[in-house]
Amino acid sequence: MAEQTTFTESDRTDGIEPDMVDQNDAPKSEAPATGVQPMNMIQALNSAIDTKMSEDPNVLSFGEDAGYFGGVFRVTDKLQEKHGLTRSFDAPISECGIVAAAIGMGAYGLRPVVEIQFADYIYPAYDQIVSEAAKLRYRSGGQFTSPITVRSPYGGGIFGGQTHSQSPESLFTHIAGLKVVIPSNPYDAKGLLTAAIEDDDPVIFFEPKRLYNGPFDGWHQKPVSPWKAQDLAQVPTGKYTVPIGKARVMKEGADVTILAYGTMVWVSLAGAEHAGVDAEVIDLRTLVPLDIETIEASVKKTGRCVIVHEAPKTSGFGGELSALVQERCFYHLEAPIARVTGWDTPYPHAFEWEYFPGPERVAAALKSVMSGGR
């Protein structure tokens, strides 16, 4: 019996079992035409996976509803139709099983890109990620690697409540052997995801879901502007990479350095404008490995530092950033380092914007460090 390689709408009603579809009838992968076109984050991420699947037959994509339906946010839309059921498929509702299967595939030479439907659901897979994926290269003396990419939407701002809004990135930055990547715009999203797929080590790739359809500056009362109006939404349709471990200076400034990632990059830009402060805004892009050189150079120039992230303050990644800045830039600091974060509570549904670190809270922190922390 022929191997099933694709699944279409007609399969629902044609009375034929999926494994009776002939492999020769599957649509063939084609490399995308080169050029540049405006994309939102969803399209850019989809393009990254599609491009790598077209280039490398060892790349595959799977997760809960990530095959036929293209994922809850449609990041993997039409990949199954184009590349076939054996390379883009749905997985059972078992995050532990999804990652465990990916680790085995990686050890055999494949490069799986798996989707955890929401970052809030990644905890059942934590043991596999920490105990197996992160340790495989070290434990085997380099004989095996775990070239897997674990994608997951994270963060708030969409009224997802306590189980669809969490930011668990610090739990993974603590684990040796993992790389942690968080893009803030379509151009970086595609380039970083491509680099993650090509990396021989496991990469945790968090996607700020509030940015999927447009840059969000935290002013929730205002309409969201589309990505097409942004320079960073002009995305090459062919393959390119953004290096993992290199930050982007989103805006140069002289008064204070803001360290942010994901949605908070755009909130920080809005907060600096609201405060009337000439801030230098650095988009970290990668938490591990961290571009400490760019951070250090900026803080030594400005003499002040504000750190912004959505996750709760206690043991958040901002604590590590604050320690590194203090260790490397102590004699250059003119005010205490400030952190603007989520609160140490479950993410509330009814009080979304009281929890969400918005531009007004960022502006208040900027004004405080500009007055010496008072």
N, C-alpha and C positions, 0 to 999 in steps of 0.2 A: 504494500500500500504506500502511496506517495506521501511524502512529508508535507504537512500543511505549512504554508508560508505566508498567507495573508487571510484576512477576515473582513468581509465587506457587508454592507447593508443587506444585500440580496441573500446572504447566508442565513439570515434570520427566517426566511420564508421558503427557501428552495428545497427543503427537505433533505438536503445532503449534509452528512456529518462533516465538520471542519477538516478532519484528517484525510478526507477524500479529495481535497484540492490538490491538483498536480503542481509540483514545484516549478515546472516550466511555464506555468501560467502566471506566476508571481511578477509584479512590476519590477523592473530592473532599476537599481540605484544609478543616479546620474550626478556627477559633480555639478554644483551650482555655478551659474554664470558669474563671472567677476564683475564688480561694479559697486556702487554705493547707493543705498536707499534708506529713507527714514524708517526706523523700527521702534516699537515699544520694547519693553524688557522681555515680554513673553515671546515676541517674534525673534528677538536677538538670541535668546537662549535656545529656542527651537532651531534656529539656523546653525548654532554651534554644534548641536547634537547631530543634526542632519548632515552637515558638512563632514564631520568626523566619521559618521556611519558610511557616507559615500566614499570616503578616502580609505578607510581601514575596515575590512570585514570582521575584525576581532572586536569592534565596538558594538555594543548592544545596549538597549534601554528597556527597563521594566520597573514595575511598581503597581500599587493598588490603583486600578482604573487608568493606568498610564499607557495602556496599549490601544485598544479600539477607541476609547473615548478621548484619548489624548490628555489625560490628567484633569484634576479638578479645576486647574487654572489654564488648561489647554497648552501647556508648555511642550508636550510631546504630541501635539495634534498632527495627524496624517503621517507620522513616522511609520506606523504599522502598514498603512496603505502603500507607502513608497518602498519600504525595506523588507516587508514580510513579517509574518507572525513569529518566526524563530529569532528575530532580532529586535522586535518591539512587541512586548506582550504584557498581559495583566498577571499580577501576582496575587496569591491569597492574602487575606488580611492578617498578616504576620510580619511585623517589622523585623523581628529577630530572624525569621526565615529568609526574608528578602536580603538582608545584609549577609547572612551566613552563606546563602547561595552565591552571592556576588564574590565573597572572599574565595570560595572554591573555584569559581570561574577565573578569577584573577590569577590564582596559583597555577592554573593550567594555560595561562597565556592570553586569556580574553581581557577586554577592558570594559567592564560593565558600568553603566551610568544608571544608578537606581534612584527612584524617587520615593521619599518619605512624604506622605501627603501633606502633613503639617509638621513643623518642628516640634510641636507639642506631643507628637506621637513617636518621637525618635527614642524615647527612654527604653522601651522594650528591646531596642537594638543596641543599647549602650554597651552591654557586656560583649557582644560580638565585635563591635567597633574598637573597644578599649583592649580587650583581652586577646583578640585574634588579629584583626586587621592592622592595628597599630604596632603589634609586636612581631609580625611574621618575618619581616626582613631581618630583624635583629636576632630572633630566635633561631632562624635557619642559617645564620652566618652569611646571608646574602644569596643563598641558593634559591629562595622563593621571595617574591614581592607581592604586594597587594595593590595593584594599579586600579583601584576602584574609586569612583566618584559618587558620593552620597549627596544628592540634591534635596533641598527641603525649603519650602516657603516659611519665613519666620517673621515675628514682630507684629505690632498692633496697628491701630488706626483704621480698622475695618469693622469694628463692633463684633469681634469674634469671641469676646468674653475670655474667661480664664483658661479654656482648653483649646483656643485657636489663635492666641496672641503672644505666646511666650517667646523669649529670646534666650536660648540656652547656650549661646556660643562659648561662654567662659568654661563650661563643663568640658569642652573639647580642647580648648587652648591649654589646659592643664596636662594633657596626655602627650607624652613624648611619642613621636612617630606619626602624628597626625598633622596635616596642614589644614588651616581654617581660612576660607575665602568668603568675602561678602562684597559683592559689587553694588554700586549706587546708580548706575546708568546703563543704557543699552550697549554702548560701545565697549565698556569694560566687561559687561556681563558676557558677551560673546567671546571676547578675547581671553578672559580669565577662565571661562568654562572649557574652552578649547585647550588651554594650557593644563587645566586640571585633568582632563581626560588623557592627555599625553604623559602625565606625570606617573612615575613608577611607584609612588607612595600614595596611601589613601588620602583623599581630600574631602573634607566636609564643606559643602558648598551651600551656604545659606542665602536664600533669595528674599529680599525685603518685599513682601507681597503688596505693601502699600504703594510700591513704586512700579508695579507691573504695567499699569496703564498711563502713568504720567508722574513727573516729579512732584512730590508733595512737600510743601514748605511748612506744614504744621498749622497754617491758618485754615482750620477746618470749616470756617464760615464762608470761605471763598471757593469759587469753582476751581477744579483742578485743571491746570494747563496741560495740553497734550504733549507727548514727547516730540512730535514732529517739529515743534518750535525750537528745540534744543540742538545745539551743535553736537552734543554727545549722543544724539539719537541718529546721527548719520553713520550707518554701519555698513562696512564692506560685506557684500554677499558671499565672497569667497572666504578662504581660510586665512586667519591671522591669529596671533596670540598676544596677550598682555602678560608680561612676566609676573609670576607669583613672587611676592616678597618685595614689591616696589610700590610705594605710596604715590598718590597724585596730589599735587598742590592745586586745589580747586580755585583758590583765590589768594593772591599775594597780599600781605599786609604788614604793618610795622608795629602795631600796638600790642597785640596778643595773639597767641597761637591757639586755634581750636582743633582738637583731635576728634574725629568722628568717623563713622562708617555706616553704610546702608542709608536708610531714610534720614538719619540724623545729619547727614552731610547737607541736605537741602534745608533742613530745619535750622542748622547752624548758620548757613548763609543768610536766611531770613532773620534770624536772631541778631546777627551782627548788623544788618541793615537797620533793624528796628532800634537797636541801641545806639546807632550812629558811631560805631567803633570800627577803626581800620584793622580788622582781624585778618589773620592769615589762616585759611581753612584748609586743613589737610584731610583728604580722604584716604584712610589707611588701606582700603581695598583688601589687604591680607593681614590677618591678625597673627597667624603663624605660617611662615616666618614673618617677623615684623621689621619694617624698614625704619630701624631706630636712628639711622644716620640722618634721614630727612627730618625726623622729629627733633633730634638734638640740634641740628643746624637752625631750625625755625625758632625753637624756644630760646636758644642763645641769642638770636637776633631780636626777638620781641621782649624777652624778659618776663613773660606771663603765659599761663597755660590754663585753658578750660577744656575739660573732657566731657563728651556728650555721648550717651548711649541709652537705648530703650530698656535694657535689662535692669532688674533691681540693683540698688547700689551696693549692698553687702556682697562681697566676693565677686562683683562684676568685673569685667575686663578692664574697666576704668581704674580699678585699684592697682592692677599691674602696670598700667600706663603711668599712673601717678608716681609709683615707686621708681620706675625707670627714669622718668623726667627728673625726679628729685636726686637720684643717684648721679646722673650725668650733668645736670644743669644747675645744681644747688647755688653756686656762687653767681649765677646770672639771673636768678629769680628775684623779682621785685615785689612779689605778692604770693601768698599761698596758692597752691594749685586748687582749682575748683572743679567739682564734678556735678553735672546735670544728668540725672538718671530717672528711671522708673522708681516707684516706691517699693518698699519691702513688704508687699502684699500680693496676693493673687491678682491677676489682671482683671479689673472690674468691667462689667458690661455697661451699667448705667452711668458710671463716672469715667468713661473712656478718656475724655479730654482733660480731666483732672489728673489722671495717671500719666498720660502721654507727655513726654518732655517737649513742650512746644516752644515757639520762638520767644514768648514772653519770659519763660523761665531761663532760656539761654541768655536773653538780653540782660536779665537781672544779674546773672552770674558774671557776665562781661563787665557790667558797671561796677560790680563789687571788686573784681581783681584790678580794675583800672584805678580804684581808690585805695589800693593797698590791702584789699581783703576785708575792709570794714563795712 
